[in-house]
């Protein structure tokens, strides 16, 4: 029975180690940080896309006005317009187009600067996202290796437990299991001297007298904690 208890405690320890691997917490923290960067990257991608469209429109606007100015300048230089009033109007329009081009080029430059800054932010976020992905793969690899080792230990302990449990009556196993559930995983404990090593309480003289009179295969129970007591060479009974 004590061998079974020892194996169950080892199995409990393996289960605890599986749940409390440091990689679990590190991956959870990494996932939280990565989700923030991923959201920021989506925002950055959208901003870059919007600014690229805005820049294309700004380029197109400047090009259209330049083409119009070039056509007017060609008309002016051709000498075909002889009316002073028409010449004055054409020159005035060319001047207006020059000012319009200047304004559009300023707006175009502003968009280009904003796009450059947005692309730098986007690149930085992508670098961070890639680093998170690399770190995640590394942690998952370490975690999986640790889990594999623990699973192998669990399988080996499970085989040993099955062998030990096969030698114990089923009703006693059932009692032991119920006691384990009620007593923090300890269903059976050795009797060392006059003390139950499950609850660490010393047995009453009447209990010791009763235990001494019990048959060697009798199931003994601690009156304090209810655990199964197992007599050993260190027991006083």
Backbone torsions as a table, in degrees:
resi	resn	phi	psi	omega
1	UNK	NA	-40.4	178.4
2	UNK	-67.2	-32.9	175.5
3	UNK	-63.8	-41.4	178.4
4	UNK	-63.2	-43.8	179.0
5	UNK	-61.8	-41.9	179.6
6	UNK	-63.5	-42.6	178.6
7	UNK	-64.9	-39.6	178.5
8	UNK	-65.3	-38.1	177.1
9	UNK	-64.4	-39.5	177.7
10	UNK	-65.4	-38.4	176.6
11	UNK	-65.3	-38.8	176.9
12	UNK	-62.7	-40.1	179.8
13	UNK	-64.7	-41.2	178.3
14	UNK	-63.2	-43.6	178.9
15	UNK	-61.5	-41.3	178.9
16	UNK	-64.1	-42.4	179.5
17	UNK	-62.8	-38.5	179.1
18	UNK	-61.1	-42.3	-177.8
19	UNK	-74.3	-30.2	-171.8
20	UNK	-107.1	20.6	175.8
21	UNK	-57.1	135.2	-179.2
22	UNK	-59.7	-25.8	179.7
23	UNK	-64.5	-30.8	178.0
24	UNK	-60.1	-49.6	-179.3
25	UNK	-66.4	-40.4	-179.7
26	UNK	-64.4	-39.7	179.1
27	UNK	-68.2	-38.4	178.6
28	UNK	-64.0	-44.5	179.1
29	UNK	-64.2	-41.5	179.6
30	UNK	-63.3	-40.3	179.7
31	UNK	-62.3	-38.5	178.7
32	UNK	-64.5	-46.6	180.0
33	UNK	-65.4	-40.7	-178.4
34	UNK	-65.8	-36.5	180.0
35	UNK	-63.3	-36.3	178.1
36	UNK	-65.3	-46.8	-179.9
37	UNK	-64.3	-39.3	179.3
38	UNK	-61.9	-42.0	178.1
39	UNK	-64.8	-42.8	179.0
40	UNK	-64.4	-34.5	179.9
41	UNK	-68.6	-39.3	176.5
42	UNK	-60.1	-43.8	178.3
43	UNK	-62.7	-42.5	-179.6
44	UNK	-66.0	-41.2	177.9
45	UNK	-60.5	-42.3	179.7
46	UNK	-64.7	-43.6	-179.8
47	UNK	-63.4	-42.9	178.9
48	UNK	-62.8	-44.0	179.1
49	UNK	-61.3	-43.5	179.1
50	UNK	-63.9	-42.2	-178.5
51	UNK	-70.2	-32.7	176.6
52	UNK	-64.6	-40.9	176.2
53	UNK	-65.7	-39.9	179.2
54	UNK	-64.1	-37.7	179.3
55	UNK	-68.5	-41.0	177.7
56	UNK	-60.0	-41.0	178.8
57	UNK	-66.2	-41.8	179.3
58	UNK	-62.9	-42.5	177.5
59	UNK	-60.7	-43.0	-179.4
60	UNK	-64.8	-41.4	179.7
61	UNK	-62.1	-44.5	179.5
62	UNK	-63.3	-43.2	-177.9
63	UNK	-62.9	-41.6	-179.8
64	UNK	-62.1	-44.7	-178.8
65	UNK	-67.7	-37.2	178.2
66	UNK	-64.6	-41.5	179.0
67	UNK	-63.3	-40.8	178.3
68	UNK	-64.4	-41.6	178.2
69	UNK	-63.6	-40.8	-179.4
70	UNK	-63.1	-40.0	178.4
71	UNK	-64.3	-43.0	179.0
72	UNK	-65.0	-39.9	179.9
73	UNK	-65.7	-36.3	178.4
74	UNK	-64.8	-41.8	177.7
75	UNK	-62.7	-40.9	-178.8
76	UNK	-66.2	-42.2	-176.4
77	UNK	-76.0	-19.1	-176.0
78	UNK	-72.2	-21.6	-178.7
79	UNK	78.4	7.5	-178.1
80	UNK	-76.3	-23.4	-179.7
81	UNK	-92.2	116.8	-177.1
82	UNK	-108.4	-17.9	-178.2
83	UNK	-72.0	124.7	178.7
84	UNK	-56.6	-40.3	-178.9
85	UNK	-65.1	-42.1	179.0
86	UNK	-65.8	-38.4	177.9
87	UNK	-63.4	-42.4	179.6
88	UNK	-63.5	-42.8	179.6
89	UNK	-64.2	-39.2	-179.1
90	UNK	-68.5	-41.2	178.1
91	UNK	-65.0	-38.9	178.9
92	UNK	-64.1	-41.3	179.9
93	UNK	-65.8	-39.6	178.3
94	UNK	-61.8	-41.2	177.1
95	UNK	-61.7	-42.4	178.5
96	UNK	-63.5	-38.7	179.1
97	UNK	-66.7	-36.3	176.7
98	UNK	-60.6	-44.5	179.6
99	UNK	-65.9	-39.1	178.4
100	UNK	-63.5	-41.2	177.7
101	UNK	-62.0	-42.3	-179.9
102	UNK	-61.7	-44.4	179.5
103	UNK	-63.4	-43.2	-179.0
104	UNK	-66.9	-37.2	178.6
105	UNK	-66.5	-36.1	175.7
106	UNK	-63.4	-44.2	178.4
107	UNK	-64.6	-38.5	179.4
108	UNK	-63.7	-42.2	179.6
109	UNK	-64.4	-40.5	178.7
110	UNK	-61.3	-43.2	178.8
111	UNK	-63.6	-41.5	179.7
112	UNK	-61.1	-41.4	179.3
113	UNK	-66.6	-42.0	177.6
114	UNK	-64.2	-40.1	178.8
115	UNK	-64.9	-41.3	179.3
116	UNK	-61.6	-43.3	179.0
117	UNK	-65.9	-41.2	-179.8
118	UNK	-65.5	-39.5	179.1
119	UNK	-67.0	-34.8	177.0
120	UNK	-65.9	-43.7	176.6
121	UNK	-62.2	-43.2	179.2
122	UNK	-60.2	-44.6	-179.3
123	UNK	-63.6	-41.5	179.0
124	UNK	-63.0	-43.1	180.0
125	UNK	-66.0	-37.8	178.1
126	UNK	-66.2	-38.5	177.2
127	UNK	-62.7	-42.8	178.8
128	UNK	-66.3	-40.7	178.8
129	UNK	-62.9	-40.8	178.0
130	UNK	-64.8	-39.0	178.6
131	UNK	-64.8	-40.5	177.3
132	UNK	-61.4	-42.4	-179.1
133	UNK	-63.6	-40.7	177.8
134	UNK	-65.3	-43.5	179.2
135	UNK	-65.3	-38.6	178.8
136	UNK	-62.4	-45.0	179.0
137	UNK	-61.9	-38.9	179.2
138	UNK	-64.5	-46.6	179.9
139	UNK	-65.4	-39.8	179.3
140	UNK	-64.3	-37.4	177.8
141	UNK	-64.7	-44.5	178.7
142	UNK	-64.5	-43.6	179.0
143	UNK	-61.0	-46.6	-177.3
144	UNK	-63.6	-37.4	178.0
145	UNK	-65.4	-42.2	179.1
146	UNK	-65.5	-41.6	179.1
147	UNK	-64.6	-38.3	178.7
148	UNK	-62.1	-44.4	179.0
149	UNK	-63.4	-43.0	179.6
150	UNK	-67.2	-36.3	178.3
151	UNK	-66.3	-36.1	176.2
152	UNK	-65.6	-41.2	176.4
153	UNK	-62.6	-43.3	-179.3
154	UNK	-62.1	-41.7	179.5
155	UNK	-64.1	-42.7	179.5
156	UNK	-64.4	-44.9	178.3
157	UNK	-64.7	-36.6	178.6
158	UNK	-63.1	-40.0	177.4
159	UNK	-64.3	-43.5	178.8
160	UNK	-63.0	-41.0	-179.5
161	UNK	-63.0	-42.3	-179.9
162	UNK	-61.0	-38.9	179.5
163	UNK	-66.0	-43.8	-179.8
164	UNK	-68.4	-44.6	-177.1
165	UNK	-63.7	-28.2	-179.3
166	UNK	-64.7	-19.8	-178.4
167	UNK	-94.6	0.4	-177.3
168	UNK	-112.9	137.2	179.6
169	UNK	-56.3	144.2	-176.2
170	UNK	-62.5	-38.1	-179.2
171	UNK	-65.9	-33.9	177.9
172	UNK	-71.0	-37.8	176.1
173	UNK	-61.3	-43.6	-179.4
174	UNK	-62.1	-43.8	177.7
175	UNK	-61.4	-45.7	-180.0
176	UNK	-58.5	-42.9	-179.4
177	UNK	-63.3	-42.8	178.4
178	UNK	-62.5	-41.5	-179.9
179	UNK	-66.8	-36.6	177.3
180	UNK	-61.4	-42.5	-178.8
181	UNK	-66.0	-33.8	-178.4
182	UNK	-84.3	-21.0	-170.2
183	UNK	-122.2	42.1	172.3
184	UNK	61.1	33.9	176.1
185	UNK	91.1	-4.1	179.6
186	UNK	-109.1	107.4	178.5
187	UNK	-104.0	-19.7	-179.8
188	UNK	-138.9	142.2	-177.6
189	UNK	-143.4	151.2	177.8
190	UNK	-76.2	151.0	172.3
191	UNK	-96.3	110.2	-178.7
192	UNK	-109.4	114.7	-174.1
193	UNK	64.0	-120.1	177.0
194	UNK	-108.3	13.1	-170.7
195	UNK	-113.1	135.1	171.0
196	UNK	-78.3	122.2	-177.5
197	UNK	-82.6	2.6	173.7
198	UNK	-82.7	-51.8	179.7
199	UNK	-105.3	-5.9	178.3
200	UNK	67.9	17.1	178.5
201	UNK	-92.7	143.9	177.4
202	UNK	-82.8	136.9	-176.1
203	UNK	-73.9	150.2	177.0
204	UNK	-70.4	150.6	179.3
205	UNK	-54.5	-37.6	-179.9
206	UNK	-64.9	-36.6	178.0
207	UNK	-68.0	-40.3	179.4
208	UNK	-63.2	-40.4	178.9
209	UNK	-63.4	-42.4	179.5
210	UNK	-65.9	-39.6	-180.0
211	UNK	-66.4	-38.3	179.4
212	UNK	-62.5	-33.0	-178.4
213	UNK	-84.8	-9.0	-176.2
214	UNK	-74.1	151.6	177.6
215	UNK	-64.9	154.0	-178.2
216	UNK	-57.2	-31.0	-177.8
217	UNK	-98.8	10.3	180.0
218	UNK	-71.0	146.1	178.2
219	UNK	-88.0	116.1	-178.9
220	UNK	-97.6	144.0	-179.6
221	UNK	-127.7	136.5	175.2
222	UNK	-71.1	128.5	-178.7
223	UNK	-71.5	-19.5	-178.6
224	UNK	-83.4	-50.1	-173.9
225	UNK	-111.7	-12.3	178.4
226	UNK	83.3	-2.2	-178.2
227	UNK	-68.6	157.0	174.0
228	UNK	-72.5	130.1	178.6
229	UNK	-101.2	132.7	-179.4
230	UNK	-114.2	122.9	178.6
231	UNK	-74.0	136.4	178.5
232	UNK	-130.1	-178.0	178.9
233	UNK	-64.7	-18.5	-179.3
234	UNK	-94.0	1.6	-179.7
235	UNK	-78.2	150.8	178.8
236	UNK	-89.6	4.4	179.3
237	UNK	-120.8	NA	NA
